[in-house]
Amino acid sequence: MLPPSVLAHLNRTLDVPLHLQVYEGLREAILEGTLKPSHRLPSTRAMSQHLGVSRNTVLLAFEQLLLEGYLESRVGDGTYVTHTLPDTSIQKPEVRLEQQGIQPQLSRRAQKLLQVQVTQYLSQPEYRAFRSGMPALKDFPFEEWRRLHARHWKNPPLQLLAYGDPRGYLPLREAISEYLNASRGVRCTPDQVLITSGSQQGLELASRLLLDEGDSLWMEDPGYLGARAAFQSSGLQVCPIPLDQEGMQVQYGEMHHPQARMAYVTPSHQYPLGITLSLTRRLELLKWARNSGAWILEDDYNSEYRYEGRPLNALQGLDQDGRVIYVGTFSKVLLPAVRMGYLVLPEHLIDLFIHARSLVDRMPPGVSQAVLAEFMQNGGFERHIRRMRSLYADRQAFFLQLAQQHFPDWLPFQPSPAGMHLVSHLGEGFSDRTLVEEARKAGVTVRALSPSYLQDAKQGLLFGYAGFPEDESILAARDLGRAFRVQK
Ligand SMILES: Cc1ncc(COP(=O)(O)O)c(C=O)c1O
C-alpha cells in the first residue's frame, strides 16, 4: 500500500480534475523521497478502491507519470517508482539544502543586492490617502487611452509587432524631444532620446555604464531612495551632500568628496524637500563636472507640476560639455504603471547605451509606444498636464485647509509652489517612523522623511495630496487627526 501521507489530500470540491490530483500527489511523494526508487505501487484496481476514485482516474495518472519517467512498468510485475532516479533529484531543493545546512548559492552580486533597501512601500497595495508619489489615478483619460489602444491594435504595422530600434520608436522619440525642447529647455535631437522602462531603468543603466564598482557619487541628502538603491546595487559609494535653500551645496561636495565621479540631482523640484536648485548652484555643478570629468544625472521627475510661475529650465540646456544625462518619466505625469521613461544622452554616449539596453531587455514595447506618441502628438498629453496641474493646485489648497482643521499644532505645513506632496517637519522628541505606524493603524498612509537621509537625519512626514479626491482626504484627515491627538 501507499504510505498514509501520500494522496491524503484528494479534494473533490476543487476545480482540479481528480486524475491530476492523483498525478500531482504521487509526483510530489516521489520528489520528496516519501516514495523511494524501486518502490512497488499498488495495482490500479487496489488503488482506485483505496482512494474511492474510478480505475480510469488512476490509469490516467499512472500513464502521465510513466510518460514523464517517474514510474516504470515491469512486464507481468506491476508498476514501480523508476529505479534510476538519482538521489539528488528525489527531494525538493530547499529541503535538501536545508538538511545539509547549505544556503542556496547566490552570486556575490546578488548578496550585495539583497542588502539594498529598495523603497518604503513599493509593493504595498494601499492606494489610499495620503500616499505620496501617486498621481490622480482615477482622473486618467481612460476613454481616450482605450480608443488609441483599440485603433493601434486593430491593424498595427509589422514594424510595431517585431523587434525594433533599442532606442525606442522614432515618432515617440520625436514627440519627446519636441516636448522637452519647448517645455523644459532641453537641447536634444530625437537620436539622443532613449526610451526606458521608467526612470529607474535609466538610473540603473547610467550608474552601471558610467561608473565602476567602488566609485563615489554625490547625492542630495535627503534624497530619492529609488535612485540611492540603484546606485548602491551597482556597488557605488553614495556621498551625502547637504542642502540649503539653494539646493545641493556643491562646495561641500568639492571639499568633502572631491573624488566623486557623478552627481545625482533633482534640480527643478528636489525630492523630497521641494527646493529648486539655484542658477548659481547649477553653474557651479556644471563647472565642477567640466573640471573633474564627472557626470551629472539630472532627474526631472515632475517638473510639470508647478503652480506659480514657470519652472526653471533643465540643467541639461546649460551643459556645453556633454556631461549631463537627463532622466525623465511618465510615471507622475501619466501613471506609474505605464512604465515609460526616457534618457536624453550626450551624443558620445548614445551607442554605448543602445548596446547595453539591447542586452537588458532589447527594446521598449511596440504598440504602447505608438499609443503614447500619438497621445503626445494630438494634444492629449498637454491637455492632461493642464488638467492635472489645476486639480493638484486645488487639492493642495484643500489639504492645507484640512490640516488646519484636523491636525495638531505639532504637525505644521507650508504651502508649496510645486509638486504632489507636502513635508511636515517635526520638532524634538518625535519619531516619524512611530507616527507612520500610528497612522497605518488609523488606516492612513504617510511616509517618514528620516529614511531619506544618509546623515544627520531629520524627522518629518510626507503627505501626498495629489492622488486623492476630497471625500477620501476628508476622512483620512479626520481619522489621522484623531489618532495623532491621542499621541501627544
Ligand atoms: C525623484 C523621483 N524620480 C523618479 C521617480 C519615478 O520613478 P519611475 O519612473 O521609475 O516610476 C520618482 C517616483 O517616486 C521620484 O520620486
The ligand as an SDF file (V2000), in Angstrom:
LIG
                    3D

 16 16  0  0  0  0  0  0  0  0999 V2000
   12.7860   61.5960   -7.5880 C   0  0  0  0  0  0  0  0  0  0  0  0
   11.9940   60.5820   -8.3670 C   0  0  0  0  0  0  0  0  0  0  0  0
   12.4330   60.2020   -9.5710 N   0  0  0  0  0  0  0  0  0  0  0  0
   11.7410   59.3100  -10.3170 C   0  0  0  0  0  0  0  0  0  0  0  0
   10.5730   58.7500   -9.8660 C   0  0  0  0  0  0  0  0  0  0  0  0
    9.7960   57.8070  -10.7620 C   0  0  0  0  0  0  0  0  0  0  0  0
   10.3450   56.5760  -10.9340 O   0  0  0  0  0  0  0  0  0  0  0  0
    9.8700   55.6450  -12.1520 P   0  0  0  0  0  0  0  0  0  0  0  0
    9.9380   56.4670  -13.4060 O   0  0  0  0  0  0  0  0  0  0  0  0
   10.8450   54.5340  -12.1680 O   0  0  0  0  0  0  0  0  0  0  0  0
    8.4710   55.2090  -11.8720 O   0  0  0  0  0  0  0  0  0  0  0  0
   10.0900   59.0880   -8.6060 C   0  0  0  0  0  0  0  0  0  0  0  0
    8.8720   58.4350   -8.0850 C   0  0  0  0  0  0  0  0  0  0  0  0
    8.5700   58.4000   -6.9300 O   0  0  0  0  0  0  0  0  0  0  0  0
   10.8100   60.0430   -7.8520 C   0  0  0  0  0  0  0  0  0  0  0  0
   10.3510   60.4290   -6.6480 O   0  0  0  0  0  0  0  0  0  0  0  0
  1  2  1  0
  2  3  1  0
  2 15  2  0
  3  4  2  0
  4  5  1  0
  5  6  1  0
  5 12  2  0
  6  7  1  0
  7  8  1  0
  8  9  2  0
  8 10  1  0
  8 11  1  0
 12 13  1  0
 12 15  1  0
 13 14  2  0
 15 16  1  0
M  END
$$$$
